[in-house]
Amino acid sequence: HVVRLRSRADGNQTLHSFSREISPEPAGISQVLDLEGNAITRMWFVEPTDHLTIKVASEVETHCTNPFNYILEPWATQLPIDYPSSVLSQILPYLNPQGTPSHIDPIIYELAQEICHEVSGKTDIFLTQLNQRIYSNCQQEIRETGAPFPPGITWKQQAGSCRDLTVVFIEACRAVGLAARFVSGYQEGDPDSEDRHLHAWAEVYLPGAGWRGYDPIQGLVVADRHISLVASALPINAAPVSGSILGNARSNMHYDLSIIHVKHPS
């Protein structure tokens, strides 16, 4: 099994503490840094079991109060971006990842080109408009398990889970030559509701700004109300927990999530 529940530690967030309990006790545990720089846990079992319980607790401090605090490289302000070869070689996996269709879905391509034309190709405005277009036109659904639906289907239905709408956003970015990736994590949520769910959003690589988050389920640019766990070019590599079962057994997943917002004195 692979567990991706350790919060990232980067310039936008600091992981102050992390604890993990696993039942039954695995036969072995290995801490791994994957190809995309994510801290993951691989674990394996020898004895049969009828359950797997994973409990994690983290204390994370977020720092990004102004998500627009950057200056794009002069050559990256207009779409399509003419990337220097040194940059292009590094972002290719996020432009057309292996294991995905070689052609952008025509429906998503049309959406991306329409917005690009409306904003006269301005990179930053394209992203905010795309984010708002998805947020304004699509109904949010809760779907706790399963891979994201194909982006063209989601856009036709004008409804989807956070990971479905995230894939629409990513596909539209790639349609205009922007490198994008899928992020799993947590979001502060509605303070008037006790319901909390794992969340997903997109990150786009902007030359001069680095990876910047966009949350189409809320129409917001990601700042200090999101906590990221893992990011990948492919959604399957950002699943919080994945693994396999020997034999004919079937599995069901249940989870409980609690987020406590603590304000530190300034």
N, C-alpha and C positions, 0 to 999 in steps of 0.2 A: 504494500500500500504506500501511497505518497500523500503526505499531509502538507498543505500549504497554508498554514494558519498563523505563521509568525509575521508580525507587522514589519514592513520594510523600514530600514533606517537610512535616511537620506537628508537632503537639505530642507525638505518640506516637513519632516516629522522625525522625532527622536523616540526611540524605544527605550524607556527607562527600566522596565522589568517585564519578564515573560516567564510563565510557568505552564507546564503541560502534564496532564495525567491521562494514562491510557489503560483501559481494562478490556480484555485480559492483558497481562504483561507480555509484550512482544518477545519473541526469541532473540531478536536483534534489532537495533536502531542505528541508523547512520545519518549524520547531518551532512547535507550536500548543498553546494552552490551550483545551480544549474547553468546552462549555456547563456541564459539571459540575465544572470546575476541575482536570481531569486534564492533566498535561503529556504530550503525544503527539507523535510524529514522523510526518509525511507524506512519502512519497518516491515518485518516479516514474522510469520507465525508458523509453528510446527504442529501444535495440538489443535484439534477441532474445537470450534466455539460457536455459540449461538448468538453472540452479540459482539459489537465493537463500540466502546464508549470512549470518546475523546473529549477531554475538558481542557480548555486553555483560558488563561487570564493574562491580560496585557495592560500595562500603563504606558500610554503614548501621548506625547506632547506634539501638537501641530503648530506650524510656524507661518504658513502662507496666508497672511491677512490680505494681501493685494495680489491677485493672480495676474494682473496686467503690468507688473513691475518688471518690464524687460524692453529691450530694443532689438528688433529683428535685424539680421544682416541685410545690407542694402539690396543684395541680389535675391532676397527671399520675401520681399514685400508684395510681389505680384505673382499670380498663378498663370501658367505653370512655372514652377521653380526650376531654374537651370542649375542643378547641383554640381559643385566641383566633384571630380572623380573620387577624391579622397573621402568625401561625405557619402556619395552615392553608394560606394561599395559597402559601407557600414549599415545603411538604412534599407538596402534591397530586401532583406527578409520581412520588413514591415510594409513594403510596397506591394509585393506579390509573394506571400509565403508559400512554401512547399505544402502540398496537401489541400490547397484551395483552388477553385476554378481559375483557369488562365485568363478568362474574360470577366469583366465586371458585369453584373446583372444589368441588362438594358434599362430597366425601370430605375435603378439606382443611378446609373450613369446619366440618365435624362434629368433626374432630380439634381444631381451635383452640377451639371452643366447649366441648368436653369438658374440656380443660385449664384454660380460663378459669374454668369452674365449680368445678373441683377446688381451685383456688388462691384462690377467692373474689374473683376479678378483680384481684388484686394484680399490678401491672405487672411489677415486677422478678422476682417468683417465677414468673410466667407464662413469661417468657423462659428462665429456667434450666430449668424443667420441660419446655418444648418442646424445648430443646436436648438434654436428657437422653433424652426420649422417642424422638426420631429416632435418636440415637446407640445406644440400647439395642435398638431394634427393627429397624434396617436394617443389612444387610451391606455393607461397603465394597467397591467394585469399582474397578479401574483402567481408565479409558477415555480415551485420550490426546486424541482429537479428537472433534468434533461438538458440536452445541448440547445444552444440558440437555434431558432428557426432560420432558414435562409432569408437574407435581407429583403429580397424582392417580395416574398410572401408576406413578411411583416408589414412592409410599406403598403401593399395592396389592402391588407386587412385593417390598416391604420390602428393597430393595437398590438401590444406585446409586453413581455416582462422586461426588466431592466437590461438583461443580457441580450434580448432580442433587439431592442432599440439601440443598444450600444453597437451591435454588429451592423445595423443600418448606417450609423454614423461613421464607423470605420470604413465600410465599403465606399461610402460617398467621398470620404477623404482620399482614399486610394484612387478613386476615379479621376481626381484632379491632380494626382501626383504627390499627395501628402502621405508621409509615413505615419502609420497609426497602429496602436496596439490595444489589447483588451486588458482591463484591470479588474481584479476582484478585491473586495474589501468591505468596509463598513461606512455608513453615513449616519450622521447624528439623528435624522428622522424627525417626525412630528413630536414636539415636546408635550402635546396634549394626548398622545397615544402611547400605550405601553408596548404596542407591537413593534418588534424590530426584526429586520431580515438582513441576510447577507446581501451585498449590493455589487453592482458592476457598472463601470463607466469606461470611457475611452481616454487614451492619451495620444497626443499628436506631437511629432518631433518638429519643432520650429527652430531653424538655424538662428542662433543668437539668444534663444530662450530655453532651449532644451525640450524635454518632455513636459507637455502641459495638458492638464486634465479637463475633460468636458463631459458633463453629465446630462444626456438628452432626456432622461426620465424626469428631470427637474428643470431643464432649460438653463442650467447654471454652469459657469466656469468653476472648476474645482478649486477650493481654497482650503481653509482650516476646519471645515466641517466634514471632511472625508478622511478616512484612514485606509491606506492601501496595504494589501497583503502581498500581492504578486501581480506581475504584468508579463504579457506574452503576445507574440504575433498571432498565436492561435488560441481561441477560447479554451480548448481542451486542456492546454497546458497551464491554465489559470484556475482550474477547478480546485476548491478548497480541500477536497479529499477525493482521491481516486484509487482504484485498485481492482483486484479480481478475486473471485471465489471459486474454489475447486468443487467439483461435483455438480449436483442438480439444484442446489439451494438458490433461493431468491432473496433479495434484500429490500428493505424499506428504510428510509432515512427520516429521522426526526431530530430537530435541533431547537435549542433555546438560546436566545441572544439577549444580553443585557448590556446597555451602554450607559455609563454614568459620566456626566459632564462636570468636570471639576475646574473651576477658575482659580488659577494661581494668583496670588497677590502681585501687583506690578511693582 
